[in-house]
Amino acid sequence: MNKKVLIILIVSFVLVTGVLLVMFTREKPQPAEQETSKPLVLPPIEKEPVGFGGQVYEQVESPAEKLPETNPFEAQTNPFEEKKTNPFEEGYTNPF
């Protein structure tokens, strides 16, 4: 039984050592050298005439433009502040 364990340990040690040697001895790829003397110049962009789709897009309104403002972080805690929500508020006060 001890011989089997010893053989397994030796084989695993050899495999791990081989993998580490391959990983650390491989040459790392060198980055390609770029020309830094000339800046990149792009050709000018020509505007294309607006077609039928562009005309329709400019005339159509988005339904999202008419949405009401709904900000959950506003300081309004009670939406019914203008009206009295508790009719018994002015009635009986606890003397204790």
C-alpha positions in Angstrom: 0.0 0.0 0.0 2.8 2.4 0.8 4.4 1.8 -2.6 1.2 2.8 -4.4 1.0 6.1 -2.4 4.6 6.8 -3.0 4.2 6.2 -6.8 1.1 8.5 -6.9 3.0 11.3 -5.0 6.0 11.0 -7.3 3.9 11.1 -10.5 1.8 14.1 -9.3 5.0 15.9 -8.3 6.5 15.4 -11.7 3.3 16.5 -13.4 3.0 19.7 -11.3 6.7 20.5 -11.8 6.3 20.0 -15.6 3.3 22.3 -15.8 5.1 25.0 -13.8 8.2 24.8 -16.0 6.1 25.1 -19.1 4.2 28.1 -17.7 7.3 30.0 -16.6 9.6 29.2 -19.5 7.3 30.1 -22.3 8.1 33.4 -24.1 5.6 36.1 -23.6 4.3 37.6 -26.8 5.9 41.0 -27.6 3.5 43.8 -28.3 3.5 45.0 -31.9 5.4 48.2 -32.4 3.4 51.2 -33.5 4.4 54.2 -35.5 4.3 57.2 -33.1 5.7 59.8 -35.5 2.5 60.3 -37.6 -0.9 61.0 -36.0 -3.9 59.2 -37.3 -5.9 61.4 -39.7 -9.4 60.4 -40.5 -11.2 61.5 -43.7 -13.9 64.2 -43.3 -17.4 63.0 -42.7 -19.8 64.0 -45.3 -23.4 64.6 -44.3 -25.9 62.6 -46.3 -29.1 64.3 -47.3 -32.0 63.5 -45.0 -34.3 60.9 -46.5 -37.9 60.1 -46.0 -37.2 58.2 -42.7 -35.3 61.3 -41.3 -38.2 63.5 -42.1 -40.7 61.2 -40.4 -38.5 60.9 -37.4 -38.3 64.6 -36.9 -42.1 64.9 -37.0 -43.1 62.1 -34.7 -43.4 62.8 -30.9 -42.4 60.2 -28.4 -45.0 59.1 -25.9 -42.4 59.3 -23.2 -42.2 63.1 -23.5 -45.7 63.4 -22.1 -45.2 61.3 -19.0 -45.7 62.9 -15.6 -42.8 63.4 -13.2 -42.5 60.5 -10.8 -39.5 60.9 -8.6 -39.5 58.5 -5.6 -36.9 60.5 -3.8 -39.0 63.7 -3.5 -39.7 64.9 0.1 -43.5 64.6 -0.3 -44.4 62.1 2.3 -48.2 62.6 2.4 -50.0 63.1 -0.9 -53.1 64.3 0.9 -51.5 67.2 2.8 -53.9 69.7 1.5 -56.9 67.9 2.9 -57.3 66.7 6.5 -57.0 63.0 6.5 -57.8 62.4 10.2 -61.2 63.8 11.1 -60.7 63.1 14.9 -57.5 65.0 15.2 -59.0 68.0 16.8 -61.6 66.1 18.9 -60.4 64.5 22.1 -56.9 64.9 23.5 -55.5 62.4 26.1 -54.9 64.2 29.4 -52.3 61.7 30.5 
